[in-house]
Amino acid sequence: MTHAWVDVVFWSLIGAGTAVSAINMTWECLPCRLSQVTHNERLIERLCRNSPCAH
């Protein structure tokens, strides 16, 4: 007897973890990247100072 639900649960957890990581990275980087696009020095200093995406 095969347990197909084990594969479904395993890959669902992998997919959910990947999605959460991608959303978290986007949420951290988006404000900094938008301020860089607008070339607003005040926002760049405020939003990108502690951002891992500033480089």
Backbone hydrogen bonds, N-H to C=O, Kabsch-Sander energy under -0.5 kcal/mol:
donor,donor_aa,acceptor,acceptor_aa,energy
4,A,2,T,-0.7
6,V,3,H,-1.2
7,D,3,H,-0.8
8,V,4,A,-1.9
9,V,5,W,-2.7
10,F,6,V,-2.6
11,W,7,D,-2.6
12,S,8,V,-2.0
13,L,9,V,-2.4
14,I,10,F,-2.1
15,G,11,W,-2.6
16,A,12,S,-2.6
17,G,13,L,-2.3
18,T,14,I,-2.2
19,A,15,G,-2.4
20,V,16,A,-2.5
21,S,17,G,-2.1
22,A,18,T,-2.4
23,I,19,A,-2.4
24,N,20,V,-2.4
25,M,21,S,-2.4
26,T,22,A,-2.3
27,W,23,I,-2.5
28,E,24,N,-1.9
29,C,25,M,-2.2
30,L,26,T,-2.6
33,R,29,C,-2.6
34,L,30,L,-2.5
35,S,31,P,-2.0
36,Q,32,C,-1.8
37,V,33,R,-1.9
38,T,34,L,-1.7
39,H,35,S,-0.6
40,N,35,S,-1.5
41,E,39,H,-0.9
44,I,40,N,-2.6
45,E,41,E,-2.4
46,R,42,R,-2.0
47,L,43,L,-3.4
48,C,44,I,-2.1
49,R,45,E,-0.7
54,A,51,S,-1.1
